[in-house]
Amino acid sequence: MGNLIIYSIGFFSQILFFGRSIIQWFMSEKEKKVLSPTIFWEISLVASIFMLVYGILRNDAAILISQILVYFIYVRNLQLKGKWKTFHLIFRIIILLLPVTILVYIFTGTDYSFATFFKNENNPFFLMIWGIAAQLIFISRFFYQWLYSENKKESILPIGFWIISTIGSSMTLIYGILRLDPVLIAAHSLGIFVYIRNMLIYRNQKSLFDKINNRFLNKLIIFVSRKLNLK
């Protein structure tokens, strides 16, 4: 498969991931508190599928492992939000079986093996270890968020989630730069701002929108808010 198609899949998944963060950030700024909107988890699930495919096509164990580990946490948050049961049963079954089906096909129906990802000549072993460590730290935020939410019996994005996000994203950005991966560079360069901004909202509970006096931007904020069904 050509690099253009592979990168297109990766960029599309990252556009979705970044889009979920922008929506979550926008809604949090509007409400002056950090929110965990349902659409954040819906987009996460779709983006994870595309990123899983991208990791396989790029022979990148760091990406592959991270997506496998967090996929079902997205599902669990949709359950906590009460959204999961609104999906048709067949659709739910497909969602649950899809990552397993992809992996079974890749490792039984093709020449791929798990060792293939660690013998990638374009990705030195020590760099791969750094990448895996970065991804493990980055995705650990979702395990933290999941345990925190289970304790509270509701889907929440606590401040610890954003602290871990910033650390993991910074490490992954370095990995992307060293591997010359435009998908990872673009995604994590933009994402760090959202993570830091959410931490600031936790500390101050003040919105950037309150400081905007531009008439056009204020109208735009109101328009987007209505589209997101914000009050």
N, C-alpha and C positions, 0 to 999 in steps of 0.2 A: 504494500500500500504506500502511495506517495506521501512524502513529508508534508505537503500542503494539506492533504486530507487529515492526516494525523494531528497536525497543529490546529487545524480548524475545529476538530473535536475537542481538543484541549482548551482552546480559547473559548469555545461555546460553553463548556462546563464552568470555566472561570468567570465568564460573564454572568452566568446564573448564580454562582457563589457570591460574586461581588454584588449582584443585584439584591440578593437576600439581605446582605449586610447593609446596603444603602437603605432599603425599605425599613429594616429594623431600627437603624440609626435615625432615620427621618421620623418614624413614629415615636421613638423615645424622646427626641428633641421636642416634638410637638406636645407630648404629655409631661415633659420635664421629669421623667423617670425611665429607667431601663425596662423595656418590655420584651416579652418573648412571644411575638405574634405567630399565629398558626401558619401564615404564608411563609414565614422564615423556614419552617420545617418542611413544608411542601416543596419549596424550591430546592432545599438541601437534598432531598431524596432524589429528585430528578437530576440535579447536578452531579451527585455522587455516582450515578449510573454511567454518565458520560465520562467522568474522571476515571472510573474503573477501567473503562475501555481504553482510554488514553494511556493509562499506566501500563496496560498489557501491550499495546502497540509500540510503546516507547521502551519496552523491556526494563521497566523501572520498578524494582521491588519496593522502594520507599513509598512511591505513590500507591502501588497495588495494596500493600499491607495496610496503609492508613485508611483507604476507602473501605476495605473489608471490615475493619474494626468499628468504624463509625456508622456504617449503613443502617444497622438495626437500632442504633440509638435514635436516629431520626424517626424511625417507625415508632419507637416507644414514646417519644415526645408527642407525636400525633395522637397516640392513644391517651396520653395525659391531657391533651387539649380537647379530647372528645371528638376529634375529626376522623380518626381511623375507622370508626364504625359507620361513618356516612359513605365510605367507599363501597362499591359493589363487591360482593364476596369474591367473584372471579378476579377482579382487579387486585384485591388484597393478596390473593394466592399468587398471582403473577409477580407482584412486588416482592414477596417473600422468597420466591423461588428464583428470581432473575439472576442475582449475583452468583448463586450456587450453580445455576445452569451455565452461565458464562464461563466460570472456572472449570467446570467439568468438560465442557466442549474444548476449551483451550488446551487443557492438559491431557485429554484423551483423543481428541479429534484432530490435533495438529502436532507438529514436531516440538512444541514448547514443553519445557519441564521447569520446575521451580529453580533448578540450578541455572537455567538460562539467564534469569534476571540478575544473578550474582556473577555471571561470567561475561557480562556486557563489556566489550573492549573499549567502548566509548565512555564508560563510567568506571574509573578506577575504584578498587576495593575500598580504600580508606575514605574516598569521597562518598561512596555508597553508604558506608557506616555512618558518616556525618548526616547524610540525607535521611537515613532511617531514624537516627536519633532525633533529628529535627521534626520529622513527621510524627514520631511517637509522642514527643512533648506537645506538639501542636494538637494532635487528636486527643491527648489525655484531658484536654479542656472539656471534651464532651463526656468523658467518664465522670469527671468532677461534676459537671452540670447535671448529668443523669442521676448520680447519687444524691446530690443536693435536692434535685426536684422530687426524687422518690421520698426523701425525708419530709419535704414540705407538701407532698401529695398534689403538686401542680408543676407545670413546666415553667421554670425560672432560669434566667441568665444572670447568675450572681457575679459579683465583682471579681472573684477568683477566676472565673471563666475568661474574663478580658485580660487579666494579668498573664495567665498561661498563654492566651492567644498571642499577645504581644511578643513574648519570649520565643515561642515556637515559630511564629511568622518571621521574626528577624533571622532565626537560624535557617529557615527554609529559603528565605530571600538570598542569603549567602550561598546556600547550596545551588540555587537556581542560577546565580551569577557565575559561580565556578563551573557549572555544567553548561552554561550558555543556553539555558532553557527559557525562551521568551514568555512561555505560559506562566511559569512560576514567578518570574521576575515581575511581570505585569500585575499578577494577582496579589502578591504579597506587598508590593510597593504601595498599592492603593489601600489594601486592607488594614495596614498598621494604623492609619489615621482613624478609622472607624473604631478600632479596639481602644485606642487611647482616649478618644472622645467619649466612649461609653464609661470609662473609668472616671473621667471628669464629671460626667452627669451624676454618677454615684456619689461623688464627693461633694459637689456643689448644688445639685438638683437645679441647675440653671440652664436655660436653653439659649443656643446661639441665635435662634429665630427672634428672641426678644430684643436683640441688638440690631436687627436689620430694619433700617428705615426706608430702604428703597421701595418705591411704590410697586414697581413691576415684580420684584422678588416676593413681596408680601402677597400679591395676587397669585403668583405661581404657587407659593406655599399653601394658600387656601385651596387652590384648584387641586393640587396633588392630594391634600388631606381629604377632600371630598371623594376623590377617586379611591382612596384607601379606606373609605368609610370611617374616618376619624371624626370625633366630636370636638 
